[in-house]
């Protein structure tokens, strides 16, 4: 039976979405293609109609997840308003809900350690996504600076946010976990323009 292009696109997206959730919650190495496909009610062989191999899937997951995060940051920055864009991004990123739901959260926090040991295709997709995120933060910083703020460099803000979120997920002390998020967000907010 032949399926139309829309069906194939929808199946591919289902595989990407499930892999994205599973990679972030379980890790790349723990997710096998056969089990992933079985969980979707699809055959193992059907995977290869959509992706060359697992490395291709990892790369596509990174690309999609990082692009989505950059788009969210752009929206959050715009919603925060002039002079507050970097703060707006940080408040959403460094939130308790983002900490508590890693399977839908930042792919950098969930997968960076594993990606450093992956092939060049996955690492290139991650690098491209990171550059897109840095460009989004740079645009927000430029807007904040034009409003009189002294925003952190995008590389510093991104590193601070990722590090704080990673540590907040790793500790078993709820108060310390919250403080890590709050202190990082406060530092970023202190560099924005004067309060609106």
Backbone as JSON, one array per atom type, in Angstrom:
{
  "sequence": "XXXXXXXXXXXXXXXXXXXXXXXXXXXXXXXXXXXXXXXXXXXXXXXXXXXXXXXXXXXXXXXXXXXXXXXXXXXXXXXXXXXXXXXXXXXXXXXXXXXXXXXXXXXXXXXXXXXXXXXXXXXXXXXXXXXXXXXXXXXXXXXXXXXXXXXXXXXXXXXXXXXXXXXXXXXXXXXXXXXXXXXXXXXXXXXXXXXX",
  "N": [[0.84, -1.18, 0.0], [0.62, 2.16, -0.93], [1.44, 5.27, 0.49], [0.39, 8.67, 0.77], [2.24, 11.77, 0.4], [1.73, 13.5, 2.54], [1.01, 11.75, 4.59], [3.42, 10.36, 4.97], [5.03, 12.49, 5.81], [3.74, 13.14, 8.19], [4.13, 10.79, 9.7], [6.91, 10.79, 9.89], [7.24, 13.11, 11.44], [5.99, 12.28, 13.8], [7.82, 10.31, 14.63], [10.1, 11.91, 15.03], [9.16, 13.6, 17.11], [8.6, 11.76, 19.21], [11.14, 10.61, 19.55], [12.55, 12.87, 20.33], [11.4, 13.46, 22.84], [12.04, 11.06, 24.2], [14.88, 10.91, 23.97], [15.62, 13.16, 25.47], [14.59, 12.53, 27.99], [15.59, 9.96, 28.62], [18.12, 9.7, 27.52], [20.34, 9.52, 24.72], [21.77, 7.15, 24.11], [20.31, 5.2, 25.45], [18.01, 4.82, 24.05], [16.64, 2.74, 21.76], [16.22, 2.05, 18.27], [14.39, 0.07, 17.4], [12.68, -0.29, 19.66], [11.73, 2.33, 19.94], [10.27, 2.67, 17.56], [8.41, 0.59, 17.88], [7.0, 1.54, 20.09], [5.59, 3.52, 18.86], [3.9, 2.09, 17.35], [4.85, 1.23, 14.95], [6.84, -0.36, 12.39], [10.21, -1.59, 12.74], [11.76, -1.6, 10.39], [10.45, 0.38, 8.94], [11.48, 2.74, 9.85], [13.68, 3.42, 8.32], [12.69, 4.5, 6.02], [12.43, 7.1, 6.59], [14.67, 8.12, 7.92], [18.23, 8.04, 7.67], [19.88, 6.7, 9.51], [20.41, 6.12, 13.04], [22.04, 8.21, 13.86], [21.39, 10.21, 12.03], [18.75, 10.66, 12.84], [19.22, 11.65, 15.46], [20.53, 14.02, 14.8], [18.49, 15.38, 13.41], [16.59, 15.64, 15.44], [17.98, 17.32, 17.21], [18.26, 19.61, 15.6], [15.55, 20.36, 15.18], [14.59, 20.7, 17.86], [16.28, 22.7, 18.89], [15.8, 24.81, 17.18], [13.1, 25.29, 17.75], [13.37, 26.14, 20.42], [14.83, 28.52, 20.08], [12.92, 30.03, 18.7], [10.93, 30.2, 20.67], [12.34, 31.74, 22.55], [12.57, 34.14, 21.15], [9.89, 34.98, 21.01], [9.33, 35.17, 23.79], [11.1, 37.17, 24.56], [10.12, 39.35, 23.07], [7.59, 39.6, 24.22], [8.3, 40.43, 26.76], [9.11, 43.01, 26.36], [10.53, 46.29, 25.47], [13.91, 46.76, 26.37], [13.85, 44.72, 28.21], [14.19, 42.22, 27.18], [16.21, 40.17, 27.34], [15.94, 39.51, 30.02], [13.3, 38.55, 29.97], [13.56, 36.2, 28.43], [15.28, 34.75, 30.12], [13.75, 34.48, 32.49], [11.7, 32.71, 31.74], [13.16, 30.49, 30.86], [14.69, 29.81, 33.1], [12.92, 28.65, 34.95], [10.83, 26.95, 37.37], [8.94, 25.09, 36.21], [10.29, 24.5, 33.76], [12.58, 23.32, 34.72], [11.48, 21.05, 35.94], [10.39, 19.47, 33.93], [12.1, 17.89, 32.01], [11.92, 16.35, 29.68], [10.62, 17.81, 27.76], [12.08, 20.03, 27.66], [15.06, 22.05, 27.42], [17.26, 20.96, 24.98], [20.0, 21.17, 24.98], [20.79, 21.1, 27.69], [19.9, 18.56, 28.37], [21.24, 16.84, 26.58], [23.89, 17.6, 25.87], [26.25, 16.5, 27.03], [26.25, 13.85, 26.05], [26.22, 14.38, 23.32], [28.75, 15.34, 22.83], [30.19, 13.1, 22.41], [29.23, 11.99, 20.12], [28.82, 11.44, 16.56], [29.93, 13.48, 13.75], [27.73, 14.52, 12.32], [25.51, 14.81, 14.1], [26.68, 16.52, 15.96], [27.22, 18.73, 14.35], [24.62, 19.58, 13.71], [23.75, 20.27, 16.27], [25.58, 22.33, 16.84], [24.89, 24.22, 14.85], [22.28, 24.77, 15.68], [22.84, 25.88, 18.19], [24.21, 28.18, 17.43], [22.1, 29.54, 16.2], [20.48, 29.98, 18.43], [22.2, 31.65, 19.89], [22.26, 33.84, 18.16], [19.63, 34.69, 18.4], [19.62, 35.47, 21.11], [21.53, 37.49, 20.88], [20.19, 39.39, 19.33], [18.16, 40.08, 21.13], [19.75, 41.15, 23.18], [20.83, 43.34, 21.86], [18.54, 44.91, 21.51], [17.96, 45.4, 24.22], [20.25, 46.84, 24.98], [19.93, 49.11, 23.42], [17.92, 50.28, 24.79], [19.13, 51.22, 27.01], [20.25, 49.35, 28.69], [22.77, 47.05, 29.96], [23.33, 44.41, 28.76], [24.35, 40.98, 29.3], [26.92, 39.28, 27.42], [25.81, 37.29, 24.69], [26.89, 34.63, 24.65], [27.69, 34.34, 27.27], [25.28, 34.68, 28.69], [23.82, 32.47, 27.7], [25.43, 30.32, 28.52], [25.32, 30.66, 31.3], [22.57, 30.28, 31.78], [22.14, 27.62, 30.84], [23.96, 26.19, 32.46], [22.98, 26.78, 35.07], [20.41, 25.65, 34.94], [21.03, 22.96, 34.46], [22.5, 22.27, 36.81], [20.5, 22.77, 38.7], [18.73, 20.72, 38.19], [20.21, 18.56, 38.94], [20.82, 18.56, 41.69], [19.72, 17.43, 44.98], [18.44, 18.98, 46.79], [15.74, 20.9, 47.25], [15.55, 23.67, 47.9], [18.1, 24.69, 47.3], [18.16, 24.07, 44.59], [16.12, 25.75, 43.57], [17.25, 28.21, 44.27], [19.55, 28.3, 42.65], [18.4, 28.67, 40.11], [16.97, 31.08, 40.54], [19.01, 32.92, 41.27], [20.62, 33.0, 38.98], [18.77, 34.0, 37.1], [18.28, 36.48, 38.29], [20.77, 37.75, 38.07], [20.96, 38.05, 35.26], [18.7, 39.66, 34.83], [19.52, 41.94, 36.21], [21.19, 43.15, 34.47], [19.69, 44.27, 32.52], [17.8, 47.02, 31.11], [16.78, 49.81, 33.19], [14.12, 49.14, 35.47], [10.91, 48.77, 34.01]],
  "CA": [[0.0, 0.0, 0.0], [1.37, 3.41, -1.02], [0.89, 6.37, 1.27], [0.68, 9.97, 0.17], [3.35, 12.52, 0.99], [1.29, 14.03, 3.84], [1.08, 10.65, 5.56], [4.83, 10.13, 5.24], [5.5, 13.62, 6.6], [3.15, 13.02, 9.53], [4.81, 9.69, 10.4], [8.26, 11.28, 10.19], [7.13, 14.04, 12.56], [5.72, 11.48, 15.01], [9.08, 9.69, 15.04], [10.93, 12.98, 15.57], [8.61, 14.06, 18.39], [8.81, 10.72, 20.22], [12.58, 10.51, 19.79], [12.94, 14.07, 21.07], [11.0, 13.23, 24.24], [12.79, 9.93, 24.78], [16.29, 11.27, 24.1], [15.78, 14.11, 26.58], [14.27, 11.92, 29.29], [16.35, 8.73, 28.88], [19.45, 9.77, 26.93], [20.41, 9.0, 23.35], [22.25, 5.76, 24.09], [19.31, 4.31, 26.02], [16.85, 4.69, 23.16], [16.88, 1.91, 20.58], [15.3, 2.32, 17.16], [13.31, -0.93, 17.39], [11.73, 0.03, 20.73], [11.11, 3.61, 19.61], [9.27, 2.43, 16.52], [7.35, -0.24, 18.46], [6.18, 2.42, 20.93], [4.74, 4.29, 17.96], [3.08, 1.16, 16.59], [5.43, 1.15, 13.61], [7.86, -1.39, 12.26], [11.61, -1.18, 12.78], [12.18, -1.32, 9.02], [9.84, 1.62, 8.48], [12.33, 3.85, 10.27], [14.64, 3.76, 7.27], [12.01, 5.3, 5.01], [12.42, 8.48, 7.06], [16.0, 8.53, 8.4], [19.32, 7.18, 7.19], [20.3, 5.88, 10.64], [20.15, 6.78, 14.32], [22.78, 9.48, 13.86], [20.55, 11.15, 11.28], [17.64, 10.99, 13.73], [19.73, 12.52, 16.52], [20.79, 15.33, 14.19], [17.2, 16.01, 13.11], [16.0, 16.01, 16.73], [18.7, 18.51, 17.69], [17.9, 20.75, 14.75], [14.17, 20.77, 15.46], [14.43, 21.17, 19.24], [17.0, 23.96, 19.11], [15.07, 25.84, 16.44], [11.9, 25.6, 18.54], [13.78, 26.91, 21.59], [15.17, 29.88, 19.61], [11.65, 30.7, 18.39], [10.31, 30.52, 21.96], [13.07, 32.86, 23.14], [12.22, 35.36, 20.43], [8.55, 35.35, 21.48], [9.4, 35.57, 25.2], [11.76, 38.47, 24.6], [9.2, 40.36, 22.57], [6.54, 39.77, 25.21], [8.85, 41.16, 27.9], [9.11, 44.42, 25.98], [11.79, 47.01, 25.27], [14.83, 46.82, 27.5], [13.65, 43.59, 29.12], [14.11, 40.99, 26.4], [17.08, 39.13, 27.91], [15.29, 39.11, 31.27], [12.13, 37.75, 29.62], [14.03, 34.88, 28.04], [15.84, 34.08, 31.3], [12.69, 34.12, 33.45], [11.02, 31.5, 31.27], [14.11, 29.38, 30.79], [15.13, 29.46, 34.46], [11.71, 28.49, 35.75], [10.6, 25.64, 37.98], [8.37, 24.14, 35.24], [11.31, 24.05, 32.81], [13.44, 22.39, 35.47], [10.77, 19.82, 36.32], [9.94, 18.71, 32.76], [13.25, 17.83, 31.09], [11.62, 15.68, 28.41], [10.16, 18.82, 26.81], [12.91, 21.21, 27.89], [16.24, 22.39, 26.63], [18.02, 19.81, 24.5], [21.41, 21.36, 25.36], [20.96, 20.61, 29.06], [19.65, 17.12, 28.41], [22.04, 15.99, 25.69], [25.22, 18.1, 25.51], [27.28, 15.54, 27.43], [26.26, 12.73, 25.1], [26.53, 14.86, 21.97], [30.2, 15.51, 22.69], [30.75, 11.79, 22.03], [28.52, 11.52, 18.93], [29.44, 11.71, 15.28], [29.97, 14.87, 13.29], [26.42, 14.98, 11.86], [24.74, 15.28, 15.25], [27.38, 17.67, 16.55], [27.02, 19.87, 13.46], [23.24, 20.04, 13.91], [23.73, 20.94, 17.57], [26.33, 23.58, 16.7], [24.06, 25.14, 14.08], [21.19, 25.19, 16.56], [23.4, 26.76, 19.21], [24.47, 29.46, 16.78], [20.81, 30.18, 16.03], [20.08, 30.47, 19.75], [23.05, 32.8, 20.22], [21.8, 34.96, 17.34], [18.39, 35.17, 19.02], [20.01, 36.22, 22.31], [22.23, 38.71, 20.45], [19.16, 40.36, 18.93], [17.54, 40.55, 22.37], [20.73, 41.99, 23.87], [20.92, 44.59, 21.11], [17.36, 45.69, 21.88], [18.12, 45.84, 25.61], [21.29, 47.88, 25.01], [19.35, 50.32, 22.83], [17.03, 50.85, 25.82], [19.93, 51.68, 28.13], [20.75, 48.25, 29.5], [24.11, 46.5, 29.71], [23.11, 42.96, 28.81], [25.48, 40.06, 29.2], [27.17, 38.76, 26.09], [24.95, 36.12, 24.47], [27.55, 33.39, 25.05], [27.7, 34.3, 28.74], [23.92, 34.43, 29.15], [23.45, 31.1, 27.38], [26.2, 29.43, 29.4], [24.77, 30.82, 32.64], [21.24, 29.66, 31.84], [22.28, 26.16, 30.71], [24.62, 25.69, 33.67], [22.08, 26.87, 36.23], [19.35, 24.65, 34.79], [21.66, 21.64, 34.62], [22.78, 22.05, 38.24], [19.24, 22.74, 39.46], [18.13, 19.4, 38.01], [21.08, 17.52, 39.49], [20.88, 18.55, 43.15], [18.55, 16.85, 45.63], [17.96, 19.95, 47.76], [14.81, 21.78, 46.53], [15.85, 25.08, 48.12], [19.29, 25.0, 46.51], [17.76, 24.01, 43.18], [15.4, 26.99, 43.26], [18.19, 29.33, 44.39], [20.38, 28.32, 41.45], [17.6, 29.28, 39.05], [16.65, 32.47, 40.89], [20.21, 33.76, 41.24], [21.02, 33.19, 37.58], [17.8, 34.91, 36.5], [18.48, 37.81, 38.88], [21.97, 38.34, 37.46], [20.61, 38.46, 33.9], [17.77, 40.79, 34.95], [20.24, 43.12, 36.7], [21.92, 43.74, 33.35], [18.75, 44.87, 31.57], [17.53, 48.44, 31.36], [16.08, 50.08, 34.44], [12.78, 48.53, 35.5], [9.9, 49.5, 33.24]],
  "C": [[0.89, 1.25, 0.0], [0.65, 4.49, -0.22], [1.24, 7.68, 0.59], [1.76, 10.7, 0.97], [2.98, 13.09, 2.37], [1.39, 12.97, 4.93], [2.54, 10.4, 5.95], [5.41, 11.24, 6.11], [4.99, 13.54, 8.04], [3.83, 11.92, 10.34], [6.21, 10.13, 10.8], [8.23, 12.22, 11.4], [6.83, 13.31, 13.86], [6.99, 10.84, 15.54], [9.99, 10.74, 15.67], [10.46, 13.41, 16.96], [8.85, 13.03, 19.51], [10.29, 10.59, 20.56], [13.06, 11.7, 20.62], [12.61, 13.92, 22.56], [11.86, 12.16, 24.9], [14.27, 10.25, 24.96], [16.5, 12.18, 25.31], [15.51, 13.47, 27.93], [15.15, 10.73, 29.63], [17.8, 8.8, 28.43], [19.45, 9.09, 25.57], [20.75, 7.51, 23.36], [21.19, 4.77, 24.57], [18.12, 4.05, 25.1], [17.25, 3.91, 21.92], [15.83, 2.19, 19.51], [14.13, 1.34, 17.17], [12.25, -0.61, 18.45], [11.0, 1.34, 20.46], [9.99, 3.41, 18.6], [8.11, 1.59, 17.06], [6.42, 0.6, 19.34], [5.23, 3.28, 20.11], [3.79, 3.41, 17.15], [3.55, 1.0, 15.15], [6.5, 0.07, 13.58], [9.26, -0.8, 12.28], [12.09, -0.79, 11.39], [11.63, -0.02, 8.47], [10.66, 2.85, 8.84], [13.18, 4.35, 9.11], [14.0, 4.4, 6.04], [12.12, 6.78, 5.33], [13.81, 9.02, 7.44], [17.04, 7.53, 7.93], [19.74, 6.19, 8.27], [20.02, 6.66, 11.92], [20.85, 8.13, 14.4], [22.0, 10.57, 13.13], [19.37, 11.59, 12.14], [18.08, 11.94, 14.83], [19.94, 13.93, 15.97], [19.48, 16.08, 13.93], [16.48, 16.45, 14.39], [16.66, 17.27, 17.26], [18.29, 19.75, 16.91], [16.51, 21.27, 15.1], [14.03, 21.37, 16.86], [15.11, 22.51, 19.46], [16.34, 25.1, 18.35], [13.82, 26.26, 17.21], [12.25, 26.45, 19.75], [14.12, 28.35, 21.19], [13.9, 30.67, 19.3], [10.91, 31.08, 19.68], [11.0, 31.72, 22.6], [12.72, 34.17, 22.46], [10.85, 35.87, 20.9], [8.6, 35.87, 22.92], [10.07, 36.93, 25.35], [10.85, 39.58, 24.15], [8.08, 40.63, 23.57], [7.02, 40.57, 26.41], [8.95, 42.66, 27.62], [10.49, 45.04, 25.89], [12.63, 47.05, 26.54], [14.77, 45.64, 28.45], [13.69, 42.24, 28.41], [14.98, 39.87, 26.96], [16.5, 38.61, 29.23], [14.1, 38.2, 30.98], [12.5, 36.33, 29.23], [14.48, 34.11, 29.28], [14.75, 33.64, 32.28], [11.94, 32.86, 33.02], [11.95, 30.29, 31.31], [14.47, 28.88, 32.18], [13.95, 29.34, 35.41], [11.62, 27.08, 36.33], [9.96, 24.66, 36.99], [9.41, 23.64, 34.23], [12.25, 23.06, 33.49], [12.76, 21.03, 35.64], [10.3, 18.96, 35.14], [11.05, 18.64, 31.71], [12.93, 17.2, 29.74], [11.06, 16.63, 27.36], [11.01, 20.09, 26.9], [14.09, 21.31, 26.96], [17.05, 21.15, 26.26], [19.5, 19.94, 24.87], [21.68, 20.82, 26.75], [20.85, 19.09, 29.1], [20.7, 16.3, 27.66], [23.47, 16.44, 25.43], [26.33, 17.12, 25.87], [27.39, 14.37, 26.47], [26.66, 13.19, 23.7], [28.02, 15.05, 21.76], [30.88, 14.22, 22.26], [30.07, 11.21, 20.79], [29.32, 11.87, 17.68], [29.29, 13.17, 14.85], [28.6, 15.38, 12.84], [25.58, 15.54, 13.0], [25.38, 16.52, 15.86], [27.23, 18.91, 15.67], [25.62, 20.44, 13.61], [23.12, 20.79, 15.23], [24.43, 22.29, 17.48], [25.52, 24.62, 15.94], [22.9, 25.66, 14.92], [21.66, 26.15, 17.65], [23.69, 28.14, 18.64], [23.18, 30.24, 16.55], [20.31, 30.74, 17.36], [20.9, 31.69, 20.16], [22.64, 34.03, 19.41], [20.51, 35.55, 17.91], [18.7, 35.98, 20.27], [20.74, 37.51, 21.95], [21.24, 39.79, 20.03], [18.46, 40.94, 20.16], [18.47, 41.5, 23.12], [20.87, 43.35, 23.18], [19.73, 45.5, 21.44], [17.47, 46.23, 23.31], [19.15, 46.96, 25.72], [20.76, 49.19, 24.45], [18.41, 51.03, 23.81], [17.79, 51.25, 27.08], [20.46, 50.59, 29.04], [22.19, 47.89, 29.15], [24.01, 44.99, 29.76], [24.4, 42.17, 28.74], [25.71, 39.68, 27.74], [26.31, 37.52, 25.9], [25.6, 34.79, 24.9], [27.56, 33.24, 26.57], [26.29, 34.0, 29.25], [23.52, 32.98, 28.88], [24.16, 30.11, 28.31], [25.66, 29.47, 30.83], [23.42, 30.1, 32.77], [21.35, 28.13, 31.79], [22.91, 25.57, 31.97], [23.72, 25.7, 34.89], [20.98, 25.83, 36.14], [19.89, 23.24, 35.01], [21.9, 21.33, 36.1], [21.5, 21.96, 39.05], [18.53, 21.39, 39.33], [18.93, 18.32, 38.73], [21.07, 17.45, 41.01], [19.61, 17.95, 43.75], [17.99, 17.74, 46.74], [17.06, 20.95, 47.04], [15.13, 23.27, 46.7], [17.08, 25.51, 47.31], [18.96, 25.01, 45.02], [17.06, 25.3, 42.77], [16.34, 28.19, 43.3], [19.1, 29.43, 43.17], [19.65, 29.0, 40.29], [17.37, 30.77, 39.32], [17.87, 33.37, 40.78], [20.7, 34.01, 39.82], [20.07, 34.16, 36.89], [17.98, 36.34, 37.02], [19.71, 38.5, 38.28], [21.66, 38.84, 36.05], [19.69, 39.68, 33.95], [18.49, 42.06, 35.38], [21.0, 43.84, 35.58], [21.0, 44.38, 32.32], [18.58, 46.34, 31.91], [16.81, 48.59, 32.69], [14.66, 49.56, 34.35], [11.78, 49.41, 34.78], [8.9, 50.17, 34.16]]
}
